[in-house]
Amino acid sequence: MASSRAGSSLAAGEMSAKEVRARIESSKADARKSAAGTDQLLFEKLVQDSLVCRQAGKSELHLTKAIETVACVEMNRKAMGDDQKMLHAFALSNLGSALHILGYLDAARQLYEQAHSELASAPRPLCIFCLAEPRDEQLNYIYSRMEMAARCEMPDPSEYLDGDGQKQHWTEEDKQAALPRANEIEAEIHTKKMPTLNMGSLSGVSHKSYPITSTPRKELW
């Protein structure tokens, strides 16, 4: 159940939206220094790792991976195109959720607002098989989270919106299943392995990106 947070959303120690943006840009800069590239498989791995950290209850680790996911999408595109808006909107909303869980309410609200705007303007699928796309449910979910952050209310960390637009809850069993991989991710960060965005086997010695064309899972956390 959501609970109210006492005091202002600009409390001491609050991470601002400006600081979040700086961390995204830092992630991109570190990747470029390492001649990193991006591709669909990397994006899917980042989304999965971010999800695992969220399920395991490792909030700071989840924030780090959510930032890297946004950085991956932004490095992949040379300019904001319509085909990238949904990808970016989902990544921004899930980053907003990571901030929200940690109590950084003003930054979360601003990320949700941006995600909602981008998803609302993203083109909808034209094929007949996509008529059931849950765009309205996704927009409503992001908007409800945005309102919660504005009211200084905390979300239920187990709740998420699945790919069909239905609210679901992760169980304690889900958390326990996610912990081993989350611990591996944490160890990888502490041992300072190559930057997450580095795809040396594909990009060689210079930065090169391959198209990111779909949003894995299509879940909002």
N, C-alpha and C positions, 0 to 999 in steps of 0.2 A: 504494500500500500504506500502511496506517495505521502511524504511528510513535508511540512513547511520548514523553510530554513529561516532562522531568526536573523534580523538585521538586513543591511543593504546588500544588494548583489555586487556592489563595488567594495566589498569588505577588504581589509588588509590581506595581502597575499593572493588576491584574486588575479588570475591570468586574464589579460585583456585580449580582445580580438586582434589587436595590433601585434601582441606578442605571439599569438598563435600563427599569424601570417609570417612573422619573422622566422619561426621554427620551420614552417613549410619551405620558405625560401632557402633557409640554411640546409635543409635536406636536399633540395635540388642542387644547390651550389656544391655540396660535398660529392654528390653523384657526378656532376660534370667534371670536377677535379680528378675523379677516378676514371674518366673516360667511360662513364656508365651509359647504358641505353635502357629502353623500356620495351616491353612487349606484352601480349595478351596473357601469356603464362605467368609472367611476373606479377601482373596486376591481379590475377586470380589468386596467386599465392599470398599476396599482401592482404587481400580481402579475407581469405581463409584464416591467416594468422591473426588478423585483427579480431575476427569473430571468436577464435579460440581463446584469446586473451580476455575478451569480454565475458564469455561463458565461464571461464575459470575464476572470474572475480579479480583479475589483476588489472586494476583500473589505470594505473600509470603506464603500464606496458601497453594496454589497449590504446591509450592516448598516443603513444609513440607510433604504433602501427597505423593508427587512423591518420596521423599526420603524413606518414610515408605513403599511404594510399592516395591521398590527395596530391602529394608531390608527384607521384607516378603518373597520374592522369594529366597533370599540368605540364609535365616534361614531354609527354607523348604528343601533345597537340602544339602546333605552331601558332594557332589562334583559336579562339573559341568558335567552334562550328556547331551547327545544329545537331550533328551526329554525336557530339561529345557532351551535350548538355545533360542528358540523363545520367551518364557515367559520373560526371562531376557533381551533379545534384545529390546522388546517392552517397558519394564519398564525403561530401560536405555535411550532409545530414548525420551520417554515422560519426563523423568527427564531432559535430555538435553534441551528439549523444554522449560521447566519451567525456567531453567537457562538462556536460550536465551532471553525469554520474559523480564527477569529482567536485561538484558544487561551484564551478565557474559559470555562473548563471548568465551574466551579461554577454560573455563571449559565446556561450551556447546559443543564446537567443539570436545573436547576429548571424551565426552560422546557419541556424535553422531558416532564418529569413532569406538568406541568399540561396539556400538549397530549394526552398519553396518557390522562389521566383524563377530559378533556372528550370526546375521540373515543370512548372506551369507553362513555360514557353517552349519546352522541348517538343519536337514533333511526335505525334502518336503514330504507332504502326498502322500501315494501310492494308495489310493482308487480312483476309476474312478470318483467319485463325487467331488473330490478335484482338478481336473485338472484345474479348473478356479481360483485356489488360486492366489491372486495378489502379489506374492512374488517379482516379478520384479518391480512392481509399488511401493511397500513398500521400497525396497532397493533404488530406484531412489529418493523417497521422502526424506529418511534420508540423502542420499548423497547431495541432493540440499540444505538441511538445514545446513549440515556441511560446504558446500561452502559459504553459506550466512554468517555464523558465522566467517569464515576465512576472508571474505571481510569486516567484521564489519558492516554488514547489519542486520537490525531488521526484524523479520517476521511479517506477518499479524496475530494478535492474534486471529482472528476469523476463520482462515483457519485450516482445518484438513483433514486427509485422512481417508475415511470411510472403513468399512470392506470389501468392494468390490474393493478397490484400486482407488476410485474416489475422487478427491478433492471436498470438500464441505465447506460451511461457516455457522457458528452459527449466528443467527439473534439476534436482540435486544430483541425479545420475548423470545428466549432461555436464554438470560442473566437474564431477569427478573424472569423467571421460576426457575432458579438455585439459585437465591439469598437467599431465605428462608433457604434452606438446608445448603448453604455455611455459613450463619450466625450461624446456629446451630452448625456446625463443629467448627467454631471459638470459640463459647461459651464453647463447650466441652473441648477444649484445654486450655482455660483460667481458667476453674474450676478445671484443673488438675485431671481429671478422670483417671481411670486405663489406663496403656499404651495401645496404639492402637493394638499392637500385642498380648495382653493378651487374651487368650481364656480359661479362668479358668473353664468354664462349660464343656469344652471338655478335657482339659489337666490336670485337677486336681492340685495337689500340685507340680508337677514337669514338666519340659519342655517336650513337646511331639508335634510332627508335623504330619500332615496328608497330603497325596499327593496333590500337586497342579498339575492338569493335562491339563488345557486348559487356553487360553487367552481370557477373556471376551471382547466382542465388537470388538477386533482386529482392533482398531483405532489408528492412530498415530496423535498426536496433533502438 
